[in-house]
Amino acid sequence: MCDRDWSDAHVINEIRSISKKDSTFGYRLITDELKEAHAVMGENRVHRLCRENMLYSSINRSKRALQT
């Protein structure tokens, strides 16, 4: 296992714990929470990890937003 995979695994655990606290958080708010926990990383990395692990915000989009 390389260092990046190891680091990603720890970040995923943090993301899951944040998602359990508040399931309405999207990847941008999760990034802010990670920064407060002194784990500074870019939104793109958090977005990729959330997408790969199917961790999405529980807020539903309107039908109109989904059509565009």
mmCIF file as gemmi writes it, N, C-alpha and C atoms, coordinates in Angstrom:
data_model
loop_
_atom_site.group_PDB
_atom_site.id
_atom_site.type_symbol
_atom_site.label_atom_id
_atom_site.label_alt_id
_atom_site.label_comp_id
_atom_site.label_asym_id
_atom_site.label_entity_id
_atom_site.label_seq_id
_atom_site.pdbx_PDB_ins_code
_atom_site.Cartn_x
_atom_site.Cartn_y
_atom_site.Cartn_z
_atom_site.occupancy
_atom_site.B_iso_or_equiv
_atom_site.pdbx_formal_charge
_atom_site.auth_seq_id
_atom_site.auth_asym_id
_atom_site.pdbx_PDB_model_num
ATOM 1 N N . MET Axp A 1 ? 0.856 -1.169 0 1 0 ? 1 A 1
ATOM 2 C CA . MET Axp A 1 ? 0 0 0 1 0 ? 1 A 1
ATOM 3 C C . MET Axp A 1 ? 0.907 1.239 0 1 0 ? 1 A 1
ATOM 4 N N . CYS Axp A 2 ? 0.662 2.144 -0.918 1 0 ? 2 A 1
ATOM 5 C CA . CYS Axp A 2 ? 1.493 3.345 -0.993 1 0 ? 2 A 1
ATOM 6 C C . CYS Axp A 2 ? 1.001 4.401 0.01 1 0 ? 2 A 1
ATOM 7 N N . ASP Axp A 3 ? 1.803 5.429 0.177 1 0 ? 3 A 1
ATOM 8 C CA . ASP Axp A 3 ? 1.502 6.467 1.164 1 0 ? 3 A 1
ATOM 9 C C . ASP Axp A 3 ? 0.194 7.196 0.852 1 0 ? 3 A 1
ATOM 10 N N . ARG Axp A 4 ? -0.08 7.419 -0.433 1 0 ? 4 A 1
ATOM 11 C CA . ARG Axp A 4 ? -1.309 8.135 -0.797 1 0 ? 4 A 1
ATOM 12 C C . ARG Axp A 4 ? -2.545 7.317 -0.429 1 0 ? 4 A 1
ATOM 13 N N . ASP Axp A 5 ? -2.518 6.024 -0.7 1 0 ? 5 A 1
ATOM 14 C CA . ASP Axp A 5 ? -3.651 5.174 -0.328 1 0 ? 5 A 1
ATOM 15 C C . ASP Axp A 5 ? -3.86 5.166 1.185 1 0 ? 5 A 1
ATOM 16 N N . TRP Axp A 6 ? -2.776 5.13 1.925 1 0 ? 6 A 1
ATOM 17 C CA . TRP Axp A 6 ? -2.844 5.145 3.385 1 0 ? 6 A 1
ATOM 18 C C . TRP Axp A 6 ? -3.453 6.458 3.871 1 0 ? 6 A 1
ATOM 19 N N . SER Axp A 7 ? -2.996 7.55 3.292 1 0 ? 7 A 1
ATOM 20 C CA . SER Axp A 7 ? -3.515 8.862 3.653 1 0 ? 7 A 1
ATOM 21 C C . SER Axp A 7 ? -4.993 8.994 3.273 1 0 ? 7 A 1
ATOM 22 N N . ASP Axp A 8 ? -5.349 8.507 2.085 1 0 ? 8 A 1
ATOM 23 C CA . ASP Axp A 8 ? -6.75 8.548 1.652 1 0 ? 8 A 1
ATOM 24 C C . ASP Axp A 8 ? -7.649 7.76 2.6 1 0 ? 8 A 1
ATOM 25 N N . ALA Axp A 9 ? -7.166 6.635 3.084 1 0 ? 9 A 1
ATOM 26 C CA . ALA Axp A 9 ? -7.964 5.816 4.001 1 0 ? 9 A 1
ATOM 27 C C . ALA Axp A 9 ? -8.268 6.579 5.291 1 0 ? 9 A 1
ATOM 28 N N . HIS Axp A 10 ? -7.295 7.308 5.793 1 0 ? 10 A 1
ATOM 29 C CA . HIS Axp A 10 ? -7.517 8.099 7.006 1 0 ? 10 A 1
ATOM 30 C C . HIS Axp A 10 ? -8.481 9.25 6.743 1 0 ? 10 A 1
ATOM 31 N N . VAL Axp A 11 ? -8.343 9.882 5.585 1 0 ? 11 A 1
ATOM 32 C CA . VAL Axp A 11 ? -9.239 10.988 5.236 1 0 ? 11 A 1
ATOM 33 C C . VAL Axp A 11 ? -10.657 10.476 5.054 1 0 ? 11 A 1
ATOM 34 N N . ILE Axp A 12 ? -10.823 9.316 4.447 1 0 ? 12 A 1
ATOM 35 C CA . ILE Axp A 12 ? -12.156 8.735 4.252 1 0 ? 12 A 1
ATOM 36 C C . ILE Axp A 12 ? -12.813 8.464 5.599 1 0 ? 12 A 1
ATOM 37 N N . ASN Axp A 13 ? -12.05 7.988 6.556 1 0 ? 13 A 1
ATOM 38 C CA . ASN Axp A 13 ? -12.606 7.767 7.896 1 0 ? 13 A 1
ATOM 39 C C . ASN Axp A 13 ? -13.076 9.069 8.515 1 0 ? 13 A 1
ATOM 40 N N . GLU Axp A 14 ? -12.3 10.143 8.347 1 0 ? 14 A 1
ATOM 41 C CA . GLU Axp A 14 ? -12.713 11.453 8.851 1 0 ? 14 A 1
ATOM 42 C C . GLU Axp A 14 ? -13.971 11.931 8.138 1 0 ? 14 A 1
ATOM 43 N N . ILE Axp A 15 ? -14.017 11.755 6.826 1 0 ? 15 A 1
ATOM 44 C CA . ILE Axp A 15 ? -15.184 12.18 6.044 1 0 ? 15 A 1
ATOM 45 C C . ILE Axp A 15 ? -16.428 11.432 6.501 1 0 ? 15 A 1
ATOM 46 N N . ARG Axp A 16 ? -16.301 10.147 6.736 1 0 ? 16 A 1
ATOM 47 C CA . ARG Axp A 16 ? -17.451 9.358 7.194 1 0 ? 16 A 1
ATOM 48 C C . ARG Axp A 16 ? -17.941 9.819 8.564 1 0 ? 16 A 1
ATOM 49 N N . SER Axp A 17 ? -17.014 10.152 9.45 1 0 ? 17 A 1
ATOM 50 C CA . SER Axp A 17 ? -17.438 10.62 10.765 1 0 ? 17 A 1
ATOM 51 C C . SER Axp A 17 ? -18.116 11.981 10.668 1 0 ? 17 A 1
ATOM 52 N N . ILE Axp A 18 ? -17.653 12.843 9.778 1 0 ? 18 A 1
ATOM 53 C CA . ILE Axp A 18 ? -18.303 14.137 9.564 1 0 ? 18 A 1
ATOM 54 C C . ILE Axp A 18 ? -19.684 13.934 8.953 1 0 ? 18 A 1
ATOM 55 N N . SER Axp A 19 ? -19.794 13.008 8.01 1 0 ? 19 A 1
ATOM 56 C CA . SER Axp A 19 ? -21.085 12.745 7.365 1 0 ? 19 A 1
ATOM 57 C C . SER Axp A 19 ? -22.099 12.175 8.346 1 0 ? 19 A 1
ATOM 58 N N . LYS Axp A 20 ? -21.639 11.394 9.318 1 0 ? 20 A 1
ATOM 59 C CA . LYS Axp A 20 ? -22.554 10.854 10.315 1 0 ? 20 A 1
ATOM 60 C C . LYS Axp A 20 ? -23.1 11.949 11.214 1 0 ? 20 A 1
ATOM 61 N N . LYS Axp A 21 ? -22.265 12.96 11.5 1 0 ? 21 A 1
ATOM 62 C CA . LYS Axp A 21 ? -22.714 14.078 12.328 1 0 ? 21 A 1
ATOM 63 C C . LYS Axp A 21 ? -23.809 14.877 11.64 1 0 ? 21 A 1
ATOM 64 N N . ASP Axp A 22 ? -23.593 15.174 10.351 1 0 ? 22 A 1
ATOM 65 C CA . ASP Axp A 22 ? -24.556 15.973 9.601 1 0 ? 22 A 1
ATOM 66 C C . ASP Axp A 22 ? -24.563 15.493 8.162 1 0 ? 22 A 1
ATOM 67 N N . SER Axp A 23 ? -25.6 14.783 7.776 1 0 ? 23 A 1
ATOM 68 C CA . SER Axp A 23 ? -25.663 14.183 6.443 1 0 ? 23 A 1
ATOM 69 C C . SER Axp A 23 ? -25.991 15.19 5.352 1 0 ? 23 A 1
ATOM 70 N N . THR Axp A 24 ? -26.283 16.436 5.724 1 0 ? 24 A 1
ATOM 71 C CA . THR Axp A 24 ? -26.581 17.445 4.698 1 0 ? 24 A 1
ATOM 72 C C . THR Axp A 24 ? -25.311 18.082 4.151 1 0 ? 24 A 1
ATOM 73 N N . PHE Axp A 25 ? -24.168 17.782 4.724 1 0 ? 25 A 1
ATOM 74 C CA . PHE Axp A 25 ? -22.917 18.375 4.27 1 0 ? 25 A 1
ATOM 75 C C . PHE Axp A 25 ? -22.508 17.788 2.93 1 0 ? 25 A 1
ATOM 76 N N . GLY Axp A 26 ? -22.19 18.652 2.004 1 0 ? 26 A 1
ATOM 77 C CA . GLY Axp A 26 ? -21.595 18.25 0.738 1 0 ? 26 A 1
ATOM 78 C C . GLY Axp A 26 ? -20.078 18.294 0.874 1 0 ? 26 A 1
ATOM 79 N N . TYR Axp A 27 ? -19.401 18.06 -0.222 1 0 ? 27 A 1
ATOM 80 C CA . TYR Axp A 27 ? -17.944 17.978 -0.141 1 0 ? 27 A 1
ATOM 81 C C . TYR Axp A 27 ? -17.31 19.316 0.227 1 0 ? 27 A 1
ATOM 82 N N . ARG Axp A 28 ? -17.938 20.429 -0.125 1 0 ? 28 A 1
ATOM 83 C CA . ARG Axp A 28 ? -17.364 21.735 0.225 1 0 ? 28 A 1
ATOM 84 C C . ARG Axp A 28 ? -17.402 21.976 1.727 1 0 ? 28 A 1
ATOM 85 N N . LEU Axp A 29 ? -18.521 21.663 2.355 1 0 ? 29 A 1
ATOM 86 C CA . LEU Axp A 29 ? -18.61 21.833 3.803 1 0 ? 29 A 1
ATOM 87 C C . LEU Axp A 29 ? -17.751 20.812 4.537 1 0 ? 29 A 1
ATOM 88 N N . ILE Axp A 30 ? -17.625 19.627 3.978 1 0 ? 30 A 1
ATOM 89 C CA . ILE Axp A 30 ? -16.744 18.616 4.574 1 0 ? 30 A 1
ATOM 90 C C . ILE Axp A 30 ? -15.301 19.106 4.525 1 0 ? 30 A 1
ATOM 91 N N . THR Axp A 31 ? -14.908 19.755 3.414 1 0 ? 31 A 1
ATOM 92 C CA . THR Axp A 31 ? -13.564 20.316 3.308 1 0 ? 31 A 1
ATOM 93 C C . THR Axp A 31 ? -13.33 21.358 4.391 1 0 ? 31 A 1
ATOM 94 N N . ASP Axp A 32 ? -14.337 22.2 4.635 1 0 ? 32 A 1
ATOM 95 C CA . ASP Axp A 32 ? -14.218 23.208 5.695 1 0 ? 32 A 1
ATOM 96 C C . ASP Axp A 32 ? -14.069 22.556 7.069 1 0 ? 32 A 1
ATOM 97 N N . GLU Axp A 33 ? -14.825 21.501 7.307 1 0 ? 33 A 1
ATOM 98 C CA . GLU Axp A 33 ? -14.721 20.789 8.581 1 0 ? 33 A 1
ATOM 99 C C . GLU Axp A 33 ? -13.344 20.147 8.751 1 0 ? 33 A 1
ATOM 100 N N . LEU Axp A 34 ? -12.805 19.616 7.667 1 0 ? 34 A 1
ATOM 101 C CA . LEU Axp A 34 ? -11.471 19.022 7.739 1 0 ? 34 A 1
ATOM 102 C C . LEU Axp A 34 ? -10.414 20.086 8.031 1 0 ? 34 A 1
ATOM 103 N N . LYS Axp A 35 ? -10.597 21.279 7.458 1 0 ? 35 A 1
ATOM 104 C CA . LYS Axp A 35 ? -9.655 22.371 7.742 1 0 ? 35 A 1
ATOM 105 C C . LYS Axp A 35 ? -9.698 22.754 9.209 1 0 ? 35 A 1
ATOM 106 N N . GLU Axp A 36 ? -10.887 22.75 9.803 1 0 ? 36 A 1
ATOM 107 C CA . GLU Axp A 36 ? -11 23.048 11.236 1 0 ? 36 A 1
ATOM 108 C C . GLU Axp A 36 ? -10.341 21.975 12.087 1 0 ? 36 A 1
ATOM 109 N N . ALA Axp A 37 ? -10.295 20.748 11.556 1 0 ? 37 A 1
ATOM 110 C CA . ALA Axp A 37 ? -9.644 19.643 12.271 1 0 ? 37 A 1
ATOM 111 C C . ALA Axp A 37 ? -8.157 19.548 11.912 1 0 ? 37 A 1
ATOM 112 N N . HIS Axp A 38 ? -7.624 20.595 11.267 1 0 ? 38 A 1
ATOM 113 C CA . HIS Axp A 38 ? -6.213 20.698 10.913 1 0 ? 38 A 1
ATOM 114 C C . HIS Axp A 38 ? -5.775 19.658 9.892 1 0 ? 38 A 1
ATOM 115 N N . ALA Axp A 39 ? -6.685 19.241 9.028 1 0 ? 39 A 1
ATOM 116 C CA . ALA Axp A 39 ? -6.351 18.354 7.917 1 0 ? 39 A 1
ATOM 117 C C . ALA Axp A 39 ? -6.632 19.131 6.633 1 0 ? 39 A 1
ATOM 118 N N . VAL Axp A 40 ? -5.695 19.978 6.266 1 0 ? 40 A 1
ATOM 119 C CA . VAL Axp A 40 ? -5.898 20.873 5.134 1 0 ? 40 A 1
ATOM 120 C C . VAL Axp A 40 ? -5.63 20.122 3.839 1 0 ? 40 A 1
ATOM 121 N N . MET Axp A 41 ? -6.617 20.162 2.949 1 0 ? 41 A 1
ATOM 122 C CA . MET Axp A 41 ? -6.476 19.563 1.627 1 0 ? 41 A 1
ATOM 123 C C . MET Axp A 41 ? -7.447 20.256 0.688 1 0 ? 41 A 1
ATOM 124 N N . GLY Axp A 42 ? -7.286 20.048 -0.578 1 0 ? 42 A 1
ATOM 125 C CA . GLY Axp A 42 ? -8.104 20.713 -1.569 1 0 ? 42 A 1
ATOM 126 C C . GLY Axp A 42 ? -9.489 20.099 -1.707 1 0 ? 42 A 1
ATOM 127 N N . GLU Axp A 43 ? -10.403 20.924 -2.236 1 0 ? 43 A 1
ATOM 128 C CA . GLU Axp A 43 ? -11.773 20.451 -2.466 1 0 ? 43 A 1
ATOM 129 C C . GLU Axp A 43 ? -11.811 19.337 -3.487 1 0 ? 43 A 1
ATOM 130 N N . ASN Axp A 44 ? -10.922 19.362 -4.474 1 0 ? 44 A 1
ATOM 131 C CA . ASN Axp A 44 ? -10.926 18.329 -5.507 1 0 ? 44 A 1
ATOM 132 C C . ASN Axp A 44 ? -10.642 16.948 -4.925 1 0 ? 44 A 1
ATOM 133 N N . ARG Axp A 45 ? -9.708 16.877 -3.986 1 0 ? 45 A 1
ATOM 134 C CA . ARG Axp A 45 ? -9.385 15.584 -3.36 1 0 ? 45 A 1
ATOM 135 C C . ARG Axp A 45 ? -10.568 15.08 -2.54 1 0 ? 45 A 1
ATOM 136 N N . VAL Axp A 46 ? -11.178 15.984 -1.77 1 0 ? 46 A 1
ATOM 137 C CA . VAL Axp A 46 ? -12.33 15.59 -0.957 1 0 ? 46 A 1
ATOM 138 C C . VAL Axp A 46 ? -13.484 15.171 -1.858 1 0 ? 46 A 1
ATOM 139 N N . HIS Axp A 47 ? -13.689 15.896 -2.949 1 0 ? 47 A 1
ATOM 140 C CA . HIS Axp A 47 ? -14.76 15.55 -3.893 1 0 ? 47 A 1
ATOM 141 C C . HIS Axp A 47 ? -14.516 14.17 -4.493 1 0 ? 47 A 1
ATOM 142 N N . ARG Axp A 48 ? -13.274 13.897 -4.88 1 0 ? 48 A 1
ATOM 143 C CA . ARG Axp A 48 ? -12.941 12.591 -5.462 1 0 ? 48 A 1
ATOM 144 C C . ARG Axp A 48 ? -13.189 11.473 -4.46 1 0 ? 48 A 1
ATOM 145 N N . LEU Axp A 49 ? -12.756 11.664 -3.227 1 0 ? 49 A 1
ATOM 146 C CA . LEU Axp A 49 ? -12.934 10.624 -2.211 1 0 ? 49 A 1
ATOM 147 C C . LEU Axp A 49 ? -14.409 10.412 -1.887 1 0 ? 49 A 1
ATOM 148 N N . CYS Axp A 50 ? -15.171 11.494 -1.818 1 0 ? 50 A 1
ATOM 149 C CA . CYS Axp A 50 ? -16.612 11.362 -1.563 1 0 ? 50 A 1
ATOM 150 C C . CYS Axp A 50 ? -17.29 10.623 -2.712 1 0 ? 50 A 1
ATOM 151 N N . ARG Axp A 51 ? -16.934 10.986 -3.938 1 0 ? 51 A 1
ATOM 152 C CA . ARG Axp A 51 ? -17.541 10.357 -5.106 1 0 ? 51 A 1
ATOM 153 C C . ARG Axp A 51 ? -17.191 8.87 -5.171 1 0 ? 51 A 1
ATOM 154 N N . GLU Axp A 52 ? -15.923 8.525 -4.946 1 0 ? 52 A 1
ATOM 155 C CA . GLU Axp A 52 ? -15.492 7.129 -5.01 1 0 ? 52 A 1
ATOM 156 C C . GLU Axp A 52 ? -16.15 6.273 -3.936 1 0 ? 52 A 1
ATOM 157 N N . ASN Axp A 53 ? -16.489 6.873 -2.803 1 0 ? 53 A 1
ATOM 158 C CA . ASN Axp A 53 ? -17.08 6.128 -1.694 1 0 ? 53 A 1
ATOM 159 C C . ASN Axp A 53 ? -18.57 6.382 -1.552 1 0 ? 53 A 1
ATOM 160 N N . MET Axp A 54 ? -19.167 7.031 -2.549 1 0 ? 54 A 1
ATOM 161 C CA . MET Axp A 54 ? -20.61 7.304 -2.612 1 0 ? 54 A 1
ATOM 162 C C . MET Axp A 54 ? -21.113 7.996 -1.349 1 0 ? 54 A 1
ATOM 163 N N . LEU Axp A 55 ? -20.394 9.019 -0.935 1 0 ? 55 A 1
ATOM 164 C CA . LEU Axp A 55 ? -20.788 9.82 0.214 1 0 ? 55 A 1
ATOM 165 C C . LEU Axp A 55 ? -21.324 11.148 -0.31 1 0 ? 55 A 1
ATOM 166 N N . TYR Axp A 56 ? -22.63 11.263 -0.369 1 0 ? 56 A 1
ATOM 167 C CA . TYR Axp A 56 ? -23.266 12.43 -0.946 1 0 ? 56 A 1
ATOM 168 C C . TYR Axp A 56 ? -24.099 13.143 0.105 1 0 ? 56 A 1
ATOM 169 N N . SER Axp A 57 ? -24.39 14.397 -0.174 1 0 ? 57 A 1
ATOM 170 C CA . SER Axp A 57 ? -25.271 15.182 0.676 1 0 ? 57 A 1
ATOM 171 C C . SER Axp A 57 ? -26.677 14.604 0.598 1 0 ? 57 A 1
ATOM 172 N N . SER Axp A 58 ? -27.409 14.662 1.698 1 0 ? 58 A 1
ATOM 173 C CA . SER Axp A 58 ? -28.76 14.106 1.712 1 0 ? 58 A 1
ATOM 174 C C . SER Axp A 58 ? -29.8 15.087 1.186 1 0 ? 58 A 1
ATOM 175 N N . ILE Axp A 59 ? -29.38 16.291 0.83 1 0 ? 59 A 1
ATOM 176 C CA . ILE Axp A 59 ? -30.316 17.276 0.295 1 0 ? 59 A 1
ATOM 177 C C . ILE Axp A 59 ? -30.626 16.908 -1.148 1 0 ? 59 A 1
ATOM 178 N N . ASN Axp A 60 ? -31.905 16.836 -1.456 1 0 ? 60 A 1
ATOM 179 C CA . ASN Axp A 60 ? -32.343 16.49 -2.801 1 0 ? 60 A 1
ATOM 180 C C . ASN Axp A 60 ? -32.385 17.74 -3.669 1 0 ? 60 A 1
ATOM 181 N N . ARG Axp A 61 ? -31.984 17.586 -4.902 1 0 ? 61 A 1
ATOM 182 C CA . ARG Axp A 61 ? -32.066 18.684 -5.849 1 0 ? 61 A 1
ATOM 183 C C . ARG Axp A 61 ? -33.456 18.714 -6.456 1 0 ? 61 A 1
ATOM 184 N N . SER Axp A 62 ? -33.83 19.877 -6.938 1 0 ? 62 A 1
ATOM 185 C CA . SER Axp A 62 ? -35.126 19.976 -7.597 1 0 ? 62 A 1
ATOM 186 C C . SER Axp A 62 ? -35.073 19.259 -8.942 1 0 ? 62 A 1
ATOM 187 N N . LYS Axp A 63 ? -36.223 18.889 -9.46 1 0 ? 63 A 1
ATOM 188 C CA . LYS Axp A 63 ? -36.269 18.186 -10.748 1 0 ? 63 A 1
ATOM 189 C C . LYS Axp A 63 ? -35.713 19.051 -11.855 1 0 ? 63 A 1
ATOM 190 N N . ARG Axp A 64 ? -35.925 20.356 -11.769 1 0 ? 64 A 1
ATOM 191 C CA . ARG Axp A 64 ? -35.447 21.26 -12.794 1 0 ? 64 A 1
ATOM 192 C C . ARG Axp A 64 ? -33.915 21.279 -12.815 1 0 ? 64 A 1
ATOM 193 N N . ALA Axp A 65 ? -33.292 21.264 -11.672 1 0 ? 65 A 1
ATOM 194 C CA . ALA Axp A 65 ? -31.836 21.272 -11.603 1 0 ? 65 A 1
ATOM 195 C C . ALA Axp A 65 ? -31.242 19.991 -12.168 1 0 ? 65 A 1
ATOM 196 N N . LEU Axp A 66 ? -31.94 18.9 -12.017 1 0 ? 66 A 1
ATOM 197 C CA . LEU Axp A 66 ? -31.456 17.619 -12.522 1 0 ? 66 A 1
ATOM 198 C C . LEU Axp A 66 ? -31.577 17.516 -14.027 1 0 ? 66 A 1
ATOM 199 N N . GLN Axp A 67 ? -32.501 18.251 -14.639 1 0 ? 67 A 1
ATOM 200 C CA . GLN Axp A 67 ? -32.707 18.176 -16.079 1 0 ? 67 A 1
ATOM 201 C C . GLN Axp A 67 ? -31.633 18.921 -16.856 1 0 ? 67 A 1
ATOM 202 N N . THR Axp A 68 ? -30.992 19.905 -16.249 1 0 ? 68 A 1
ATOM 203 C CA . THR Axp A 68 ? -30.008 20.704 -16.984 1 0 ? 68 A 1
ATOM 204 C C . THR Axp A 68 ? -28.651 20.086 -16.979 1 0 ? 68 A 1
